[in-house]
Every structure is written in C-alpha cells, then in structure tokens.
C-alpha cells in the first residue's frame, strides 16, 4: 500500500520535524513494530553515486538537535550521524553511476531506497519516504511525505546518515581521482567542477547520462576523438 502525505503550509514547518507522522501511521500497527524514515543524498550531482538511508529511531533517545540535514552545518551533521548510528537501527544503500546511467536517477534512487529498507536488521512495519514516490519492493507498506525531512524526525535522521555517508565517499573518490575537487563540491556542478571536466575529461565516477556532462565533454572531445573511455 502506497500513500502520499501532502506538503503542509509553511508555518506548519516552523517548529521542525517531530514524531507526529510516525505516531499516526503507527496506530494501526502491531505494538512495538518499527516505522522507518527513508531519504537520499546525491540526486543532483554530476558525479558519484546516489546514497540512501533507512532509519528506525528509538523514541526514548532522540538525539538533541535532530533536523533536516540541509539546515545543519557539517560538524553538527557529523555529531548526529555518530549518535544515530550508535543508538538506532540504520541501513544504507548506494546506486552506482552505472545504475544511474542505466535506469535514470529517479529509478536508481527508488531502487536504492528499497534496498536500504530491506537491509534493516529488523524489518520495519511501515516506511516513510521523503518526496513524491513510494519505491516498489520495500517489503512493507509506505507513505511518501513531501518535505519529509522537515516534518518527520525519522526522515530527518535518514537525511543526515545519507548526506554524511555520501560526503565521506566523495572525499575518498577525490583521493582516487585527483584534479576534479570531489572533496570540495561533492560532485555538484560548480564552475570549478565543470572546468575540471573540460580539462580532464570525465572520470569513471561521472554520470554520462546527465546532460550537463554530455554538453561539457562534447566540445572538448570532438566527434573524431575516441580517447575518452566509456563508463563501465
């Protein structure tokens, strides 16, 4: 069963996320059954995987300051990441660049979200998904929650786990592929990143299906230049 929770008015978000949605969907569940929040990081970048996370919070020990990852500075995200992973159920899944190019970013993201939910140590009874879509193959009922990371603490926790995991991954990719600045822009299409693609060509971690990469690479490569290897 898939449902969608519509976006609230702006003033409804002023207090930040809470557990009201978790409590609402939990009323019809077996006592003690878990409700997980699911979110992603990395739909928009030109390079790197999309990372998803599923989190079942213990309501007795919600970390202080838990909020949408976009509203937090790096130090706060790192602190909350450690607390979430230490005291709550967490699972992470990634969709590779190859999968993104094969399925498209929406399909790859939904696939990874389902993988994260199914990878939790204890299967949840319900999943709250940030955004407009409930992924197929969750293994449990779900509800799409518009602006969910600003409304649901479980989704906010998942947004932090996904963001920190992906940022750390991009720092590692920067060491493997120097010159692109992955550690600085995390794969997003900054001016410096676009200039690096023009100068160096795409790395194996760039999304060839993304039109910005195609447009930037084509003038540099030229129609007769076959020296740029395709992504595997």
N, C-alpha and C positions, 0 to 999 in steps of 0.2 A: 504494500500500500504506500503510495506516494502522495504527499500533500505539500502545499506551499503556504508559508506564513508571510503575509504581505508586509511591506515596509511601513513602519509607524510614522507618525508625524515627527518632525524634527525635535519638538520639545519633549517627546517621549524618550529620546536618547540621552537627555542631559545628564541623567544620573549614572550612566554607564551600564555595562552588562550586569545581569543578575541571573538567578536560577528560576525565574518565573516560567519560562518556556519549558524547562526541564520538569518542573513540578506539574505543569498542565499535561504534558504528554505522558508523564509517569503515573497519572491517576488510574489509567486503565491497565497498568502493567502489574505483573506479579511483584509482590513486596520484595524489595532488595534487588530487583532487576536493574541493570545499568542503562543509562542514557548517555550516549557518546556525542561529542561535538566533533565536527569534521571541517577542516579548512585547508587551503593550499597556499603555496608561495611560488611565484615564478611563472605565471601565465604570460606576462608581457615581455620578458627579456628576449634578446636576440640569440642568447647562448645559454647553455646549461639545461638541466632537467627541470621539470615541474615537480615540486615536493609536496606531499600531502601528509596530514597527521590526523589521527583519531585519538580523542582523549575522553576518558570517563573520570570525572572528578569525584573525590571523596568530599561530600558537602561539609564534613566535620573539620576539614583543614584546608579551606580555600586560601591560597597564598594572598598576602596583602598586596594591593596594587594591581591585581589581575585585570587586564583590559585588552582591547584591540591592539595587536602588535604595531599597527601603523601609528598609534598615539604614544608609543613608548620609545625612549632612547635606547641605544644599544646596550648600555650597562644594565638597565632595568630588564630588558628582554633576556639577557644572559642570566641574570639572577633568577628570574621567574622560570626560565627554561629548566634550570637545575632543580628548583623546588617542584615543578610539575612532574618531571621525570622521576624524582625521588619518592614522591608521595601519592602518585595517582597512576591509573592504567594509561599507557601510552603506546601507540604503534605508528610507524612512519612507513610510507611507500613513495617511491620515485617513478616517474615516467621518463625514460631516456629521450635524448634528442631523436634517436632513430624512431622511437614510438610516436613522438610528437609529429615528426615529418610523415609518418605512415598514416596516422589516424586523424590528425589535426589536433590543435591544442585543447579544444573542448573535449573531444573523445579521449585523449590521453589523460586529461585531468580527472574525468569521471572514472576512468579505469583505475587510476592510482588511488582515488578516494575509496573505491570499493575494496581495493587491496588492503588499504590501511585499516578499514573497519574489520575485515575478515582476519586481520593479523593480531587483533587484540587478544590478550591471554585468556580473557573470559568474554564470550560472545555477548555483545550488548543486546538489549531487548528493543532498542529504538535508536535511530541516528538522526541528529540534527545537522543539516548540511548548509554551509554558508553559500548563499547565491540563489539561483533560479531553478536548479536542476537537482533531482534525486538520482544518483547513479544507479544503473542496473547492477544486480549481483551483490548487493550489500549483505545479504543473508539475514536481514531484519527489516521491519518497516522503517520508513524515513520521512522526514519533512524538510523541504527547502526553506531556509529562513533568509529573507532579503536583509542585507546589512546585519547578518547574524553575529559577526564578530563584535559589533557594538551593542548587541542585545542579549546574547547568551554567554555566560561565563565558560561553558564547556567549549563553545566555538572559539571564544577569545583565547582560551588555553591552547587549542589546536593551532590557532593562527601564530602564536608565539613559537610553538615547537616546530612548525613548518618553516617559519622565517629563519630562526636561528640555525636549524639544520641546513637549510639551503645556503645561507650566508657562509657557514663554515665550509661547505662543499666547494663553493666558488673560490674561497681563499686557497684551498688545495689545488683547484684547477689552475689558478694563477701561477703556482709553482711549476706545474706540468707544462703550461703553455705561456711562457713569459712574453711580454710585449703587448698583450691585449688589455691588461689592467683589470682582470676579473675580480681581484680583491677589492678594487675601489668601487666599481659600478655594478658589480654582481651580475653582469651580463646585460643590463639595460642599455638602451640605445642612446647613450650620451654622445656628445660631439667627439670626445676623445676615443670612445669605443668605435664609432663609425670611421674615424680617421685611421685607427689601427687595422680595421678590416680592409680598408682600401690599400694600406701599405703592405700588409702581410698576407692578405687573402684569408678565407675562413679557416678556422681550426676545426678539428673533428667534433668540437663541442658547440659549434654554431648551428642554428636551425635553418637549414637551406630552404625550408618551405615557407619561411617568413619573408614576405615581400620586401621589407627593408634590407635584409641581407642580399636578396636577389638583385635589388636595384643598386646597391653599393658595390657588389662584386662584379657585375656585368661590365661596367665601363673599364674597370682595371684589368679584367681577364681578356676581354675582346672575344669575338666569335671564333678566332682561329687558335686561341690559347687553351690548350687542354691540360695545363700543368697543375691546375687545382684539383686535388683528388676528391671524389665524392665521399659523402658521409657513409660509414658502414652501418 
